[in-house]
Amino acid sequence: MITLTAGEIALLLGGELHCDKDLLVSKAPVFDSRLATPGCIFLALQGENLDGHEFAADAYRKGAMFSLTSKRIDGPCIVVKDVLEALSILAEFVRKRLEKLTVIAITGSQGKTSTKDLLFHMLSAVGPTVAPAGSFNNDLGLPITLLECDDRTRFCILEMGARHKGDIARLCEIAKPNIGVVLTVGTAHLGEFGSQEAIAQTKGELIASLDKNAIAILGTYDQFTPAMSKLHDGQVIFFGEGPDYEVRATDIEMREGRPHFDLVTAAGRDAVGMRTVGAHQVSNALAVAAVGTALALPLELIASSLSTAQVSSKWRMELHEVGDLLIINDSYNANPASMAAALRSLTLFAQERGGAAWAFLGKMHELGESQAQESAAIADLAVELGIDHLVEINAPEYGTPEGAMTVHHRSDFESAIDLVKYFAPGDVVLVKASRSESFEILAAAIEQAWKERGESTE
């Protein structure tokens, strides 16, 4: 963060100053007192279950210079009407001060975090780069990420999520992106938006917000995203797998579940062999390559970065080799598109290893009235792909599709873990559900049960 005094911040926010006006702040704010470090601000947020004001003293002991609060506390603070709104004002101010900073904003129904990880790897080789931890993509996470930037930062990568119309437009007012990337418009959050068209309108707020000197980067994997080019008067770069796109992939092959392809741009052609798992990573890689193209980075740098990057965010297609069993932990979240991609990866790994494919699936949330239809379609796809076992955990909506696949209905993790006794060496297990289902716990339990089974037979 650029260095500011408490007095400057109070004046900017129109807040009541209850600390030394000359206190220097040099680090981004935190809202978890356990993460406070010398030089930061603590955000005393009022939640449903916890009141951040009660943790201000703890943050101060750990080095926070003062707290942003909505009421007077016994300790150094600046009192504002709304802490979250004040955070946005501060971030917008800092963004305007950092005139040489290039901000890249990413949105889409799926792939944001994986794309962010790949992009961070590439841009970090070019200059100091800031990217959000986890999925910091809302009114709280995005300003905090921006405030991590200082005069030395060359690139800032931001994820933009949305649950309501206007969410992304509001984030863009803060971030002022130089490059806006829309990956795809899918059916995630369909229950909240009501239609795919409404989702597209909200994602399109990113492109509509761009200055004419900014660059729009659009995927070509659905009918809505390419049409967003009409929302921007400046440069547009399309990426995809068709012959007419500025950034494209050709000769795609899957080896050990990982994509290999030739990257083609106006600068030429270069080979990419990714370390990340799943055919869906091709589109994420092309989005990153399009950003590199927009920034006029050498093609060799782009291709080598995509070939060496690994997705660092937790529980996204994590591969766990447990003896002769492979567990794919993709438990971070789930929607129809990401579920289909994960099943295809499971099939490839099982074919290569010669074992059975087990899909432990939980609910896909936020699909609204389409949940039953979308879930049944995933079960049908599992049959089509040749998945051997579908384990439905507290998710009867997947149904019992016709075919050679064995379907196991389980009500909880404990009963699902009991199926480990039927695993055989060479089998591959996928664990996937929406975030609130906490399937990372199931993945860890399956791993432990397999280890214990191996120990008992020694």
C-alpha positions in Angstrom: 0.0 0.0 0.0 1.2 3.6 -0.6 2.1 5.3 2.7 -0.6 7.5 4.1 -1.1 9.2 7.5 -4.0 8.6 9.7 -4.9 12.2 9.3 -5.0 11.9 5.5 -7.1 8.8 5.7 -9.6 10.4 8.1 -9.9 13.5 5.8 -10.4 11.3 2.7 -13.1 9.2 4.4 -14.8 12.0 6.3 -14.2 10.1 9.5 -13.8 11.1 13.1 -10.1 10.8 14.1 -9.4 9.2 17.5 -5.6 8.6 17.2 -2.4 10.5 16.3 -2.9 12.1 12.9 0.7 11.4 12.0 0.5 7.6 12.4 1.8 6.1 9.2 0.0 3.3 7.4 2.1 1.3 4.8 0.3 -2.1 4.6 -3.1 -3.2 3.2 -6.0 -3.5 5.7 -7.0 -6.8 7.3 -10.4 -7.9 8.7 -9.0 -10.8 10.6 -7.2 -9.6 13.7 -5.0 -12.7 13.6 -3.5 -11.5 10.3 -2.6 -8.0 11.6 1.0 -6.9 11.1 2.8 -3.7 11.9 1.8 -0.8 9.6 -1.7 -2.1 8.7 -5.3 -1.0 9.3 -7.8 -3.2 11.0 -11.3 -3.3 9.6 -13.9 -3.7 12.4 -16.7 -5.2 10.3 -20.0 -6.1 11.8 -21.1 -9.6 10.8 -24.1 -11.8 11.5 -22.2 -13.7 14.2 -19.1 -11.7 15.1 -18.5 -8.0 15.7 -15.1 -6.9 14.5 -15.0 -4.1 17.1 -14.4 -6.8 19.8 -11.2 -7.8 18.1 -9.7 -4.4 17.5 -7.5 -4.6 20.7 -6.1 -7.9 19.5 -5.2 -6.4 16.1 -3.6 -3.4 17.8 -1.4 -5.7 19.9 -0.2 -7.4 16.7 0.8 -4.1 15.1 -2.2 -2.5 13.5 -1.8 1.2 13.6 -5.5 1.9 14.2 -9.0 0.5 13.4 -11.6 1.6 10.9 -14.8 1.4 13.0 -18.5 2.4 12.9 -18.5 3.3 16.5 -16.1 4.7 19.1 -13.9 2.1 20.8 -11.3 2.1 23.5 -8.3 2.4 21.3 -6.9 4.2 18.3 -9.6 4.4 15.5 -11.2 6.4 12.8 -15.0 6.2 13.0 -16.9 6.2 9.7 -20.5 5.7 8.8 -19.8 2.4 6.9 -16.5 0.5 7.2 -17.0 -1.4 3.9 -17.9 1.8 2.0 -14.9 3.6 3.5 -12.7 0.7 2.3 -13.9 1.2 -1.2 -13.3 5.0 -1.1 -9.8 4.4 0.2 -9.1 1.8 -2.6 -10.4 4.1 -5.3 -8.2 6.9 -4.1 -5.1 4.7 -4.1 -6.0 3.3 -7.5 -6.1 6.9 -8.9 -2.7 7.7 -7.3 -1.0 4.6 -9.0 -1.2 5.9 -12.5 1.5 3.5 -13.9 -0.3 0.4 -12.5 -1.9 -1.9 -15.0 -5.1 -3.5 -13.6 -6.4 -6.7 -15.2 -9.9 -7.7 -14.2 -11.2 -11.2 -14.7 -14.8 -12.4 -14.6 -16.7 -15.4 -15.8 -19.0 -18.2 -14.6 -16.1 -20.5 -14.1 -12.3 -20.5 -14.4 -11.6 -17.1 -12.7 -9.3 -18.4 -10.0 -7.4 -20.8 -12.2 -6.9 -18.1 -14.8 -5.7 -15.7 -12.1 -3.1 -18.2 -10.9 -1.8 -18.8 -14.4 -1.7 -15.1 -15.1 0.1 -14.3 -11.8 2.8 -16.8 -12.8 3.3 -15.2 -16.1 3.2 -11.5 -15.0 5.5 -12.1 -12.0 8.2 -12.9 -14.5 7.8 -9.4 -16.0 7.5 -7.3 -12.9 6.1 -6.9 -9.4 2.5 -8.3 -9.5 -0.3 -8.4 -6.9 -3.1 -11.0 -7.1 -5.9 -11.9 -4.7 -5.5 -14.7 -2.2 -8.2 -17.4 -2.8 -11.3 -15.9 -4.3 -11.1 -12.3 -3.1 -13.6 -11.1 -5.7 -16.2 -9.0 -3.9 -16.7 -5.6 -2.2 -14.4 -6.6 0.6 -11.7 -8.7 -1.2 -11.2 -6.5 -4.3 -10.4 -3.3 -2.4 -8.0 -5.1 -0.1 -6.2 -6.6 -3.1 -5.9 -3.1 -4.7 -4.6 -1.7 -1.5 -1.7 -4.2 -1.5 -0.3 -2.3 -4.5 2.3 0.4 -4.1 4.5 2.6 -6.4 6.6 -0.5 -7.3 3.7 -2.7 -8.4 3.5 -3.1 -12.1 0.4 -5.4 -12.5 -2.6 -6.0 -10.3 -4.9 -8.9 -11.1 -8.4 -8.8 -9.8 -11.2 -11.3 -9.8 -14.7 -9.9 -10.1 -17.6 -12.0 -8.9 -21.3 -11.1 -8.8 -24.5 -12.2 -7.2 -26.7 -9.3 -8.3 -27.0 -6.9 -11.2 -24.6 -4.0 -10.7 -22.1 -5.8 -8.6 -19.4 -5.8 -11.2 -20.1 -2.2 -12.4 -19.5 -1.1 -8.8 -16.2 -3.0 -8.5 -15.1 -1.5 -11.8 -15.7 2.0 -10.4 -13.1 1.2 -7.8 -10.6 -0.7 -9.9 -10.7 1.2 -13.3 -9.3 -1.9 -15.2 -6.9 -1.4 -18.1 -7.7 -4.9 -19.4 -11.0 -6.7 -18.9 -11.3 -10.4 -19.4 -14.6 -12.3 -19.6 -14.0 -16.1 -19.7 -17.5 -17.5 -20.2 -21.1 -17.1 -19.4 -22.5 -20.3 -17.8 -25.2 -21.3 -15.4 -23.5 -20.8 -12.1 -25.8 -18.6 -9.9 -28.7 -19.2 -12.3 -31.0 -19.4 -9.3 -30.1 -15.9 -8.3 -30.1 -14.2 -11.7 -33.0 -16.1 -13.2 -31.6 -16.6 -16.7 -28.3 -16.9 -18.6 -29.1 -13.7 -20.3 -29.2 -11.9 -17.0 -25.9 -13.5 -16.0 -24.4 -12.2 -19.4 -25.6 -8.7 -18.7 -23.9 -8.7 -15.3 -20.6 -10.1 -16.6 -20.8 -7.6 -19.5 -20.7 -4.7 -16.9 -16.9 -5.3 -16.9 -16.6 -4.6 -20.6 -19.1 -1.8 -20.6 -17.1 0.0 -17.9 -13.8 0.0 -19.8 -12.3 3.2 -21.0 -11.8 3.4 -24.8 -8.1 3.0 -24.3 -8.6 -0.2 -22.3 -8.6 -3.6 -23.9 -11.4 -6.2 -23.8 -10.5 -9.9 -23.9 -13.4 -12.2 -24.7 -13.8 -16.0 -24.7 -15.7 -17.7 -27.5 -17.1 -20.7 -25.6 -20.7 -19.5 -25.4 -23.0 -17.3 -27.4 -23.1 -14.4 -25.0 -19.4 -13.5 -24.3 -18.4 -12.7 -27.9 -21.4 -10.4 -28.3 -20.0 -8.2 -25.5 -17.6 -6.7 -28.0 -20.5 -4.3 -28.9 -20.1 -2.8 -25.4 -16.6 -1.5 -26.0 -15.3 1.2 -28.3 -11.7 0.1 -28.0 -9.5 -2.9 -28.8 -11.1 -6.3 -28.5 -9.1 -9.6 -28.5 -11.0 -12.9 -28.9 -9.6 -16.2 -27.8 -10.7 -19.8 -28.5 -10.1 -22.8 -30.6 -11.4 -21.6 -34.0 -9.2 -20.7 -36.9 -10.2 -17.0 -36.9 -9.4 -15.9 -33.4 -6.5 -13.7 -32.6 -5.3 -16.1 -29.8 -6.1 -19.7 -30.4 -5.0 -23.3 -29.6 -4.4 -26.0 -32.2 -3.4 -29.6 -32.2 -4.8 -30.1 -28.6 -3.8 -33.4 -27.0 -4.3 -34.7 -23.5 -1.4 -36.5 -21.8 -1.7 -37.8 -18.3 -4.8 -35.6 -17.9 -2.9 -32.4 -18.9 -3.4 -30.3 -22.0 -0.7 -30.0 -24.7 -1.3 -27.7 -27.7 0.2 -25.2 -30.1 -0.4 -21.6 -29.1 -1.0 -19.4 -32.1 -1.1 -15.6 -32.1 -0.2 -12.8 -34.6 3.4 -13.2 -33.3 3.7 -16.8 -34.4 3.3 -20.3 -33.0 4.8 -22.0 -30.0 4.2 -25.3 -28.1 2.6 -25.4 -24.7 2.6 -28.4 -22.3 0.6 -27.5 -19.2 1.2 -28.9 -15.7 -2.4 -28.2 -14.7 -5.1 -30.9 -15.0 -8.1 -30.9 -17.3 -9.1 -30.0 -20.8 -10.9 -26.9 -19.5 -7.5 -25.4 -18.7 -7.0 -24.7 -22.4 -9.5 -21.9 -22.4 -8.0 -20.5 -19.2 -4.5 -20.6 -20.7 -5.7 -18.9 -23.9 -7.2 -16.1 -21.8 -3.8 -15.6 -20.2 -2.1 -15.7 -23.5 -4.5 -13.0 -24.7 -3.5 -10.8 -21.8 0.1 -11.4 -22.7 -0.7 -10.5 -26.3 -2.4 -7.3 -25.2 0.7 -6.4 -23.1 3.0 -7.1 -26.1 4.9 -9.8 -24.2 7.1 -12.2 -26.2 5.3 -15.3 -27.4 8.1 -17.4 -26.0 7.6 -15.9 -22.6 3.8 -16.6 -22.8 4.2 -20.2 -23.9 6.9 -21.0 -21.4 4.9 -19.5 -18.5 1.9 -21.6 -19.4 4.0 -24.7 -19.5 5.6 -24.1 -16.1 2.6 -22.7 -14.1 0.7 -24.6 -11.5 -2.6 -23.6 -10.1 -1.8 -22.7 -6.5 -5.3 -22.2 -5.1 -6.5 -25.0 -2.8 -8.9 -27.8 -3.7 -8.9 -27.2 -7.4 -8.1 -30.4 -9.3 -5.5 -31.3 -6.7 -3.9 -34.7 -7.5 -3.1 -36.8 -4.4 -1.2 -40.0 -5.2 -1.9 -42.3 -2.2 0.1 -45.4 -3.0 -1.6 -46.9 -6.1 -4.8 -44.8 -5.7 -5.2 -41.4 -7.3 -7.6 -38.9 -5.6 -8.6 -35.8 -7.5 -9.7 -33.2 -5.0 -11.8 -30.6 -6.8 -13.9 -29.7 -3.9 -13.6 -25.9 -3.9 -16.8 -25.4 -5.9 -19.1 -26.9 -8.5 -21.4 -25.9 -11.3 -22.5 -27.8 -14.4 -19.6 -26.7 -16.6 -16.9 -27.4 -14.0 -18.5 -30.7 -13.0 -18.5 -31.9 -16.6 -14.9 -30.8 -17.0 -13.9 -32.7 -13.9 -15.7 -35.9 -15.0 -13.8 -35.8 -18.3 -10.5 -35.5 -16.5 -11.5 -38.4 -14.2 -12.2 -40.5 -17.3 -8.8 -39.7 -18.9 -6.9 -40.6 -15.7 -8.8 -43.8 -15.2 -8.1 -44.9 -18.8 -4.4 -44.2 -18.5 -4.1 -46.0 -15.1 -6.3 -48.9 -16.1 -8.4 -48.7 -13.0 -12.0 -47.9 -12.2 -13.4 -44.3 -12.2 -15.2 -43.3 -9.0 -17.1 -39.9 -8.9 -18.0 -38.8 -5.4 -20.4 -35.9 -6.1 -22.4 -33.6 -3.9 -24.9 -30.9 -4.6 -24.4 -28.1 -7.1 -26.0 -25.0 -5.4 -27.4 -21.8 -6.8 -29.0 -23.3 -9.9 -32.5 -22.5 -8.9 -35.3 -24.3 -10.7 -32.8 -25.9 -13.1 -31.0 -27.8 -10.4 -32.8 -31.1 -11.0 -32.4 -30.9 -14.8 -28.7 -29.9 -14.6 -27.9 -32.6 -12.1 -29.6 -35.3 -14.1 -27.6 -34.1 -17.2 -24.3 -34.6 -15.2 -25.4 -38.1 -14.2 -26.2 -38.9 -17.9 -22.8 -37.5 -18.9 -21.1 -39.8 -16.3 -22.7 -42.8 -18.1 -21.7 -41.5 -21.5 -18.1 -41.0 -20.4 -17.9 -44.5 -19.0 -17.6 -43.6 -15.3 -17.7 -46.9 -13.3 -19.1 -45.6 -10.0 -21.2 -42.6 -9.3 -21.5 -41.9 -5.6 -24.3 -39.4 -4.8 -23.9 -37.9 -1.4 -27.0 -36.3 0.0 -27.8 -35.4 -3.6 -30.7 -37.5 -4.9 -31.2 -35.0 -7.8 -28.6 -36.8 -9.8 -31.0 -39.7 -10.0 -30.2 -43.2 -11.2 -29.5 -43.0 -14.9 -29.7 -46.1 -17.2 -26.4 -47.7 -18.2 -23.5 -49.8 -17.1 -22.5 -47.3 -14.4 -23.1 -48.4 -10.8 -24.9 -45.7 -8.8 -24.4 -45.5 -5.0 -26.8 -43.3 -3.0 -25.3 -42.2 0.3 -26.7 -39.8 2.9 -23.5 -38.6 4.5 -19.7 -38.8 4.4 -19.4 -41.7 6.8 -21.5 -44.0 4.7 -19.7 -42.8 1.5 -16.3 -43.5 3.0 -17.4 -47.1 3.6 -17.1 -47.6 -0.2 -13.3 -47.4 0.1 -13.2 -51.1 0.9 -14.3 -51.7 -2.7 -11.4 -49.7 -4.2 -8.7 -51.5 -6.1 -5.1 -50.5 -7.0 -5.1 -48.2 -10.1 -8.5 -46.7 -9.3 -9.1 -43.0 -9.6 -11.4 -41.0 -7.3 -12.9 -37.6 -8.0 -14.4 -35.6 -5.1 -16.5 -32.6 -6.1 -19.4 -30.5 -4.9 -20.3 -26.9 -4.2 -18.2 -25.0 -1.6 -20.8 -25.1 1.2 -20.8 -29.0 1.1 -17.2 -29.0 2.5 -16.1 -31.9 0.4 -12.4 -31.3 1.2 -13.2 -33.1 4.4 -14.5 -36.1 2.5 -11.4 -36.1 0.3 -9.1 -36.2 3.3 -11.2 -38.9 4.9 -11.0 -41.1 1.8 -7.3 -40.6 1.7 -6.9 -41.6 5.3 -9.2 -44.6 4.9 -7.2 -45.9 1.9 -4.0 -45.5 3.9 -5.4 -47.4 6.9 -6.6 -50.1 4.6 -3.1 -50.5 3.2 -1.6 -50.6 6.6 -4.1 -53.3 7.7 -3.0 -55.6 4.9 0.7 -55.3 5.5 
